[in-house]
Amino acid sequence: MEIIFQTWPWYVSGFLIGMIMLCLIYFGKNFGMSSNLRSLCSMSGLGKRVRFFDFDWKSQRWNLVVVAGAMLGGFVAVHFMSDPSNVSINSKTIEQLAKLGIDAPQGKLLPETLFGNQTFQSPMNILILLVGGLLIGFGSRYAGGCTSGHAISGLSNLQIPSLKAVIGFFVGGLIMTYFIFPLIFKV
């Protein structure tokens, strides 16, 4: 039972993801988290007003179970299986965080500066979260899927549009990290 509570090596996790992808390909399914938002909107009746949401969401029920499992699994992992004391952060990462004015997490998995409750007390931080959420939603729709859908499902199906999207995600992440983040937080 102890093996479940340990961090799994990349080759075990990668192999399991690969096996899941083979099963999905075999059954003709596509994996992605953002497609569930479309299903939820269709379930709520928006298909009557917006043509994009007018589709048979019941054919995507299995994907809704994946989202519920991810949420439940995250909750269980954080509250019952995680031990932040064994998290080891590279010293160069700690230096880079300090340059950005972010303290390294002490006995936690995430930095309090970015993920603590005080984040929601600043109107500027709330605005940044809202704008970021809108941009992610727009980007997922514009790219035809989210990072998990393109990077895991699309690349394993050898889809060129997914390769382009994943490259765009990484370039966007680098631009955000090195140019936009320091401007927003005046670092």
Accessible surface in RSA format (square Angstrom, percent):
REM  Atomic radii and reference values for relative SASA: ProtOr
REM  Chains: A
REM  Algorithm: Lee & Richards
REM  Probe-radius: 1.40
REM  Slices: 20
REM RES _ NUM      All-atoms   Total-Side   Main-Chain    Non-polar    All polar
REM                ABS   REL    ABS   REL    ABS   REL    ABS   REL    ABS   REL
RES MET A   1   168.01  87.0 121.22  80.2  46.80 111.4 104.02  88.4  63.99  84.8
RES GLU A   2   130.00  74.6 121.80  92.1   8.19  19.5  47.73  92.3  82.27  67.2
RES ILE A   3   127.65  72.6 121.60  90.6   6.05  14.6 124.42  89.6   3.23   8.8
RES ILE A   4    76.40  43.5  67.63  50.4   8.77  21.1  67.63  48.7   8.77  23.8
RES PHE A   5    94.64  47.3  75.77  46.9  18.87  49.1  77.43  46.9  17.22  49.3
RES GLN A   6    91.87  51.4  82.96  60.6   8.91  21.2  28.58  60.8  63.29  48.0
RES THR A   7   125.37  89.2  97.55  98.9  27.82  66.3  76.81 103.2  48.55  73.4
RES TRP A   8   106.52  42.7  89.80  43.5  16.73  39.3  88.88  47.4  17.64  28.6
RES PRO A   9    57.41  41.8  45.32  41.3  12.08  43.9  57.34  47.3   0.06   0.4
RES TRP A  10   204.16  81.9 191.24  92.6  12.92  30.3 175.02  93.3  29.13  47.3
RES TYR A  11   130.93  61.1 122.47  69.7   8.46  22.0  87.61  65.8  43.33  53.4
RES VAL A  12    57.37  37.7  54.55  49.4   2.81   6.8  57.37  49.8   0.00   0.0
RES SER A  13    40.56  34.3  38.37  51.2   2.19   5.1  28.18  60.0  12.38  17.3
RES GLY A  14    39.40  48.6   0.00   N/A  39.40  48.6  29.92  82.1   9.49  21.2
RES PHE A  15   124.84  62.5 114.80  71.1  10.04  26.1 122.50  74.3   2.35   6.7
RES LEU A  16    75.58  42.1  75.22  53.8   0.37   0.9  75.22  52.8   0.37   1.0
RES ILE A  17    80.36  45.7  80.10  59.7   0.27   0.6  80.36  57.9   0.00   0.0
RES GLY A  18    29.86  36.8   0.00   N/A  29.86  36.8  28.16  77.3   1.70   3.8
RES MET A  19    77.97  40.4  77.04  51.0   0.93   2.2  47.83  40.7  30.14  39.9
RES ILE A  20   103.33  58.8 101.85  75.9   1.48   3.6 103.29  74.4   0.04   0.1
RES MET A  21     8.33   4.3   8.33   5.5   0.00   0.0   6.70   5.7   1.63   2.2
RES LEU A  22   105.94  59.0 102.05  73.0   3.89   9.8 102.41  71.9   3.53   9.5
RES CYS A  23    71.26  53.9  67.97  75.8   3.30   7.7  17.63  44.7  53.64  57.8
RES LEU A  24    21.11  11.8  20.96  15.0   0.14   0.4  21.11  14.8   0.00   0.0
RES ILE A  25    76.82  43.7  62.33  46.4  14.49  34.9  65.52  47.2  11.30  30.7
RES TYR A  26   176.26  82.3 146.63  83.4  29.63  77.1 105.70  79.4  70.56  87.0
RES PHE A  27   139.77  69.9 115.89  71.8  23.88  62.1 121.61  73.7  18.17  52.0
RES GLY A  28    66.84  82.4   0.00   N/A  66.84  82.4  36.33  99.7  30.50  68.3
RES LYS A  29    75.24  36.7  70.07  43.0   5.17  12.3  34.58  31.1  40.66  43.3
RES ASN A  30   101.43  69.9  92.10  89.0   9.33  22.5  27.25  65.6  74.18  71.7
RES PHE A  31    35.31  17.7  29.63  18.4   5.67  14.8  30.40  18.4   4.91  14.1
RES GLY A  32     7.42   9.2   0.00   N/A   7.42   9.2   7.07  19.4   0.36   0.8
RES MET A  33    62.62  32.4  58.03  38.4   4.59  10.9  54.10  46.0   8.52  11.3
RES SER A  34    25.51  21.6  15.54  20.7   9.97  23.0  12.69  27.0  12.81  18.0
RES SER A  35    48.71  41.2  39.69  53.0   9.03  20.8  44.88  95.6   3.84   5.4
RES ASN A  36     4.88   3.4   4.76   4.6   0.12   0.3   4.63  11.1   0.25   0.2
RES LEU A  37   110.88  61.7 110.15  78.8   0.72   1.8 110.60  77.7   0.28   0.8
RES ARG A  38    77.53  32.6  75.30  38.4   2.24   5.3  15.42  21.1  62.12  37.6
RES SER A  39     0.98   0.8   0.98   1.3   0.00   0.0   0.00   0.0   0.98   1.4
RES LEU A  40    86.78  48.3  82.32  58.9   4.45  11.2  82.65  58.0   4.13  11.1
RES CYS A  41    36.51  27.6  34.17  38.1   2.34   5.5   2.34   5.9  34.17  36.8
RES SER A  42    14.09  11.9   4.45   5.9   9.64  22.2   0.00   0.0  14.09  19.7
RES MET A  43    86.37  44.7  56.40  37.3  29.97  71.4  56.81  48.3  29.56  39.2
RES SER A  44    86.85  73.4  43.68  58.3  43.18  99.5  51.62 109.9  35.23  49.4
RES GLY A  45    26.47  32.6   0.00   N/A  26.47  32.6  20.91  57.4   5.56  12.5
RES LEU A  46    56.51  31.5  55.86  40.0   0.66   1.6  56.24  39.5   0.28   0.7
RES GLY A  47    15.79  19.5   0.00   N/A  15.79  19.5   7.95  21.8   7.84  17.6
RES LYS A  48   192.37  93.8 152.09  93.3  40.28  95.9 106.32  95.7  86.05  91.7
RES ARG A  49   203.16  85.3 164.49  83.8  38.68  92.1  59.83  81.8 143.34  86.9
RES VAL A  50    64.80  42.6  61.65  55.8   3.15   7.6  64.65  56.2   0.15   0.4
RES ARG A  51   217.10  91.2 200.18 102.0  16.92  40.3  79.76 109.0 137.34  83.2
RES PHE A  52    68.40  34.2  57.37  35.5  11.03  28.7  65.80  39.9   2.60   7.4
RES PHE A  53    37.48  18.8  37.40  23.2   0.08   0.2  37.40  22.7   0.08   0.2
RES ASP A  54    98.92  69.3  78.14  77.8  20.78  49.1   4.04   9.5  94.88  94.6
RES PHE A  55    54.56  27.3  32.91  20.4  21.65  56.3  45.46  27.6   9.10  26.0
RES ASP A  56    92.17  64.6  78.06  77.7  14.11  33.4  42.07  99.0  50.10  50.0
RES TRP A  57    63.38  25.4  63.38  30.7   0.00   0.0  46.37  24.7  17.01  27.6
RES LYS A  58   111.40  54.3 105.10  64.5   6.30  15.0  48.46  43.6  62.94  67.0
RES SER A  59    59.21  50.0  43.03  57.4  16.18  37.3  45.05  95.9  14.16  19.8
RES GLN A  60    53.85  30.1  53.85  39.4   0.00   0.0   8.30  17.7  45.56  34.6
RES ARG A  61   136.45  57.3 135.52  69.1   0.93   2.2  44.64  61.0  91.82  55.6
RES TRP A  62    60.07  24.1  49.78  24.1  10.29  24.2  55.79  29.7   4.28   6.9
RES ASN A  63     0.48   0.3   0.48   0.5   0.00   0.0   0.16   0.4   0.33   0.3
RES LEU A  64    33.46  18.6  28.56  20.4   4.90  12.3  28.97  20.3   4.49  12.1
RES VAL A  65   106.01  69.8 102.91  93.2   3.10   7.5 104.73  91.0   1.28   3.5
RES VAL A  66    49.16  32.4  41.09  37.2   8.08  19.5  47.25  41.1   1.91   5.2
RES VAL A  67    35.58  23.4  35.56  32.2   0.02   0.0  35.58  30.9   0.00   0.0
RES ALA A  68    57.83  53.2  50.67  78.2   7.17  16.3  54.64  76.9   3.19   8.5
RES GLY A  69    39.60  48.8   0.00   N/A  39.60  48.8  31.40  86.2   8.20  18.4
RES ALA A  70    53.56  49.2  30.43  47.0  23.13  52.6  42.56  59.9  11.00  29.1
RES MET A  71   136.69  70.8 122.20  80.9  14.49  34.5 112.07  95.3  24.63  32.6
RES LEU A  72   116.97  65.1 112.36  80.4   4.61  11.6 116.26  81.6   0.71   1.9
RES GLY A  73    36.18  44.6   0.00   N/A  36.18  44.6  32.34  88.8   3.84   8.6
RES GLY A  74    36.19  44.6   0.00   N/A  36.19  44.6  33.68  92.4   2.51   5.6
RES PHE A  75   108.74  54.4 100.78  62.4   7.96  20.7 106.53  64.6   2.21   6.3
RES VAL A  76    53.00  34.9  53.00  48.0   0.00   0.0  53.00  46.0   0.00   0.0
RES ALA A  77    42.90  39.4  42.26  65.2   0.64   1.5  42.43  59.8   0.47   1.2
RES VAL A  78    85.03  55.9  74.24  67.2  10.78  26.0  74.37  64.6  10.66  28.9
RES HIS A  79   111.81  61.1  82.08  57.1  29.73  76.0  48.50  50.0  63.31  73.7
RES PHE A  80   139.68  69.9 111.04  68.8  28.65  74.5 118.21  71.7  21.47  61.4
RES MET A  81    55.73  28.9  41.60  27.5  14.14  33.7  28.83  24.5  26.91  35.7
RES SER A  82    47.23  39.9  16.14  21.5  31.09  71.6  17.32  36.9  29.91  41.9
RES ASP A  83    76.84  53.8  68.43  68.1   8.41  19.9  26.23  61.7  50.61  50.5
RES PRO A  84    39.18  28.6  34.34  31.3   4.84  17.6  34.34  28.4   4.84  30.1
RES SER A  85    92.87  78.5  58.69  78.3  34.18  78.7  50.76 108.1  42.11  59.0
RES ASN A  86    93.67  64.6  63.86  61.7  29.80  71.8  38.09  91.7  55.57  53.7
RES VAL A  87    67.07  44.1  41.40  37.5  25.67  61.9  46.08  40.0  20.98  56.9
RES SER A  88   111.15  93.9  75.21 100.4  35.94  82.8  45.90  97.8  65.24  91.4
RES ILE A  89    53.82  30.6  32.68  24.3  21.14  51.0  36.08  26.0  17.74  48.1
RES ASN A  90    96.03  66.2  79.20  76.5  16.83  40.5  30.74  74.0  65.29  63.1
RES SER A  91    75.23  63.6  69.03  92.1   6.20  14.3  43.34  92.3  31.89  44.7
RES LYS A  92   152.63  74.5 151.69  93.1   0.94   2.2  95.52  86.0  57.10  60.8
RES THR A  93    62.07  44.1  59.20  60.0   2.86   6.8  37.52  50.4  24.55  37.1
RES ILE A  94    70.88  40.3  70.21  52.3   0.67   1.6  70.21  50.6   0.67   1.8
RES GLU A  95   101.89  58.5  97.38  73.7   4.51  10.7  36.35  70.3  65.53  53.5
RES GLN A  96    92.16  51.5  92.15  67.3   0.00   0.0  37.03  78.8  55.12  41.8
RES LEU A  97    33.27  18.5  33.17  23.7   0.10   0.2  33.27  23.4   0.00   0.0
RES ALA A  98    67.31  61.9  47.12  72.7  20.19  45.9  51.35  72.3  15.96  42.3
RES LYS A  99   140.32  68.5 118.43  72.7  21.90  52.1  85.03  76.5  55.30  58.9
RES LEU A 100    41.45  23.1  34.80  24.9   6.66  16.7  34.80  24.4   6.66  17.9
RES GLY A 101    56.18  69.3   0.00   N/A  56.18  69.3  35.74  98.1  20.44  45.8
RES ILE A 102     7.23   4.1   6.07   4.5   1.16   2.8   6.29   4.5   0.94   2.5
RES ASP A 103   109.60  76.8 104.44 103.9   5.16  12.2  30.42  71.6  79.17  79.0
RES ALA A 104    12.73  11.7   4.44   6.9   8.29  18.9   4.44   6.3   8.29  22.0
RES PRO A 105    19.17  14.0   2.96   2.7  16.20  58.9   6.09   5.0  13.08  81.3
RES GLN A 106   149.03  83.3 125.95  92.0  23.08  54.9  59.86 127.4  89.16  67.6
RES GLY A 107    58.40  72.0   0.00   N/A  58.40  72.0  28.91  79.3  29.50  66.1
RES LYS A 108   105.38  51.4 101.19  62.1   4.19  10.0  63.80  57.4  41.58  44.3
RES LEU A 109    77.07  42.9  57.74  41.3  19.33  48.6  57.74  40.6  19.33  52.0
RES LEU A 110    95.83  53.4  91.66  65.6   4.17  10.5  91.66  64.4   4.17  11.2
RES PRO A 111    14.87  10.8  14.81  13.5   0.06   0.2  14.87  12.3   0.00   0.0
RES GLU A 112    80.25  46.1  75.81  57.4   4.44  10.6  46.54  90.0  33.71  27.5
RES THR A 113    59.93  42.6  46.51  47.1  13.42  32.0  38.51  51.7  21.42  32.4
RES LEU A 114    55.41  30.9  43.96  31.4  11.46  28.8  45.19  31.7  10.23  27.5
RES PHE A 115   122.54  61.3  92.03  57.0  30.52  79.4  97.33  59.0  25.22  72.2
RES GLY A 116     4.18   5.2   0.00   N/A   4.18   5.2   4.18  11.5   0.00   0.0
RES ASN A 117   126.24  87.1 120.19 116.1   6.06  14.6  29.36  70.7  96.88  93.6
RES GLN A 118    84.87  47.5  77.45  56.6   7.43  17.7  52.35 111.4  32.52  24.7
RES THR A 119    13.60   9.7  12.71  12.9   0.89   2.1  13.60  18.3   0.00   0.0
RES PHE A 120   124.78  62.4 112.18  69.5  12.60  32.8 112.18  68.0  12.60  36.1
RES GLN A 121   144.28  80.7 113.19  82.7  31.10  74.0  45.31  96.5  98.97  75.1
RES SER A 122    36.07  30.5  32.84  43.8   3.24   7.5  24.53  52.2  11.55  16.2
RES PRO A 123   111.99  81.6 103.64  94.5   8.34  30.3 107.55  88.8   4.43  27.6
RES MET A 124   105.17  54.5 100.02  66.2   5.15  12.3  88.24  75.0  16.93  22.4
RES ASN A 125    35.31  24.4  33.90  32.8   1.41   3.4   4.38  10.6  30.93  29.9
RES ILE A 126    69.85  39.7  69.85  52.0   0.00   0.0  69.85  50.3   0.00   0.0
RES LEU A 127    99.04  55.2  97.68  69.9   1.36   3.4  98.77  69.4   0.28   0.7
RES ILE A 128    41.07  23.4  36.25  27.0   4.82  11.6  39.10  28.2   1.97   5.3
RES LEU A 129    91.99  51.2  80.72  57.7  11.28  28.3  83.24  58.5   8.75  23.6
RES LEU A 130   112.59  62.7 108.74  77.8   3.85   9.7 111.06  78.0   1.53   4.1
RES VAL A 131    70.64  46.5  70.54  63.9   0.10   0.2  70.64  61.4   0.00   0.0
RES GLY A 132    26.14  32.2   0.00   N/A  26.14  32.2  25.60  70.3   0.54   1.2
RES GLY A 133    42.81  52.8   0.00   N/A  42.81  52.8  32.01  87.8  10.80  24.2
RES LEU A 134   135.97  75.7 128.88  92.2   7.09  17.8 131.28  92.2   4.69  12.6
RES LEU A 135   114.49  63.8 108.15  77.4   6.34  15.9 108.59  76.3   5.90  15.9
RES ILE A 136   126.36  71.9 120.03  89.4   6.33  15.2 125.66  90.5   0.70   1.9
RES GLY A 137    35.95  44.3   0.00   N/A  35.95  44.3  29.85  81.9   6.11  13.7
RES PHE A 138   134.79  67.4 126.21  78.2   8.58  22.3 132.25  80.2   2.54   7.3
RES GLY A 139    28.23  34.8   0.00   N/A  28.23  34.8  27.13  74.4   1.10   2.5
RES SER A 140    19.71  16.7  14.94  19.9   4.76  11.0   7.54  16.1  12.17  17.0
RES ARG A 141   139.33  58.5 128.97  65.7  10.36  24.7  60.30  82.4  79.03  47.9
RES TYR A 142   178.73  83.4 149.35  85.0  29.38  76.5 107.95  81.1  70.78  87.3
RES ALA A 143    33.99  31.3  12.95  20.0  21.04  47.9  22.86  32.2  11.14  29.5
RES GLY A 144    59.58  73.5   0.00   N/A  59.58  73.5  30.01  82.4  29.57  66.2
RES GLY A 145    15.44  19.0   0.00   N/A  15.44  19.0  14.33  39.3   1.11   2.5
RES CYS A 146    18.00  13.6  15.88  17.7   2.12   5.0  16.03  40.6   1.98   2.1
RES THR A 147    79.59  56.6  78.38  79.5   1.21   2.9  50.72  68.1  28.86  43.6
RES SER A 148    26.28  22.2  21.57  28.8   4.71  10.9  25.17  53.6   1.12   1.6
RES GLY A 149    11.08  13.7   0.00   N/A  11.08  13.7   7.90  21.7   3.18   7.1
RES HIS A 150    17.79   9.7  16.79  11.7   1.01   2.6  15.42  15.9   2.38   2.8
RES ALA A 151    41.15  37.8  29.85  46.1  11.30  25.7  29.85  42.0  11.30  29.9
RES ILE A 152    56.19  32.0  50.40  37.5   5.79  14.0  54.25  39.1   1.95   5.3
RES SER A 153     4.35   3.7   4.35   5.8   0.00   0.0   2.76   5.9   1.58   2.2
RES GLY A 154     4.42   5.4   0.00   N/A   4.42   5.4   4.18  11.5   0.23   0.5
RES LEU A 155    59.19  33.0  52.03  37.2   7.16  18.0  52.26  36.7   6.93  18.6
RES SER A 156    50.57  42.7  22.45  30.0  28.12  64.8  33.37  71.1  17.19  24.1
RES ASN A 157    46.88  32.3  23.23  22.4  23.65  56.9  14.79  35.6  32.09  31.0
RES LEU A 158   157.43  87.7 132.77  95.0  24.66  62.0 139.27  97.8  18.16  48.9
RES GLN A 159    80.10  44.8  74.03  54.1   6.07  14.4  24.57  52.3  55.53  42.1
RES ILE A 160   104.96  59.7 103.17  76.9   1.79   4.3 103.17  74.3   1.79   4.9
RES PRO A 161    90.30  65.8  84.61  77.1   5.69  20.7  86.66  71.5   3.64  22.6
RES SER A 162     1.56   1.3   1.56   2.1   0.00   0.0   0.00   0.0   1.56   2.2
RES LEU A 163    78.98  44.0  78.98  56.5   0.00   0.0  78.98  55.5   0.00   0.0
RES LYS A 164   143.28  69.9 132.79  81.5  10.49  25.0  81.36  73.2  61.92  66.0
RES ALA A 165    15.85  14.6   4.34   6.7  11.51  26.2  14.96  21.1   0.89   2.4
RES VAL A 166    14.79   9.7  14.79  13.4   0.00   0.0  14.79  12.9   0.00   0.0
RES ILE A 167    95.87  54.6  93.73  69.8   2.14   5.2  95.83  69.0   0.04   0.1
RES GLY A 168    40.52  50.0   0.00   N/A  40.52  50.0  32.25  88.5   8.28  18.5
RES PHE A 169    62.78  31.4  47.65  29.5  15.12  39.4  53.49  32.4   9.29  26.6
RES PHE A 170   140.81  70.4 136.58  84.6   4.23  11.0 139.95  84.8   0.86   2.5
RES VAL A 171    73.81  48.6  73.56  66.6   0.25   0.6  73.75  64.1   0.06   0.2
RES GLY A 172    35.47  43.7   0.00   N/A  35.47  43.7  30.31  83.2   5.16  11.6
RES GLY A 173    35.96  44.3   0.00   N/A  35.96  44.3  33.94  93.1   2.02   4.5
RES LEU A 174   103.87  57.8 102.63  73.4   1.24   3.1 102.94  72.3   0.92   2.5
RES ILE A 175    76.58  43.6  76.47  57.0   0.11   0.3  76.54  55.1   0.04   0.1
RES MET A 176    73.05  37.8  73.00  48.3   0.05   0.1  62.17  52.9  10.88  14.4
RES THR A 177    66.13  47.0  61.34  62.2   4.79  11.4  38.33  51.5  27.80  42.0
RES TYR A 178   139.17  65.0 122.45  69.7  16.72  43.5  77.26  58.1  61.90  76.3
RES PHE A 179   133.06  66.6 127.78  79.1   5.28  13.8 130.91  79.4   2.15   6.2
RES ILE A 180    73.93  42.1  73.93  55.1   0.00   0.0  73.93  53.2   0.00   0.0
RES PHE A 181    29.37  14.7  29.37  18.2   0.00   0.0  29.37  17.8   0.00   0.0
RES PRO A 182    31.93  23.3  28.88  26.3   3.05  11.1  29.18  24.1   2.75  17.1
RES LEU A 183   129.72  72.2 122.69  87.8   7.03  17.7 124.79  87.6   4.93  13.3
RES ILE A 184    51.83  29.5  36.46  27.2  15.38  37.1  42.33  30.5   9.51  25.8
RES PHE A 185    74.70  37.4  53.35  33.0  21.35  55.5  58.09  35.2  16.61  47.5
RES LYS A 186   179.05  87.3 146.84  90.1  32.21  76.7 113.88 102.5  65.17  69.4
RES VAL A 187    77.43  51.0  19.59  17.7  57.84 139.4  44.92  39.0  32.51  88.2
END  Absolute sums over single chains surface
CHAIN  1 A    14110.0      11657.1       2453.0      10072.5       4037.5
END  Absolute sums over all chains
TOTAL         14110.0      11657.1       2453.0      10072.5       4037.5
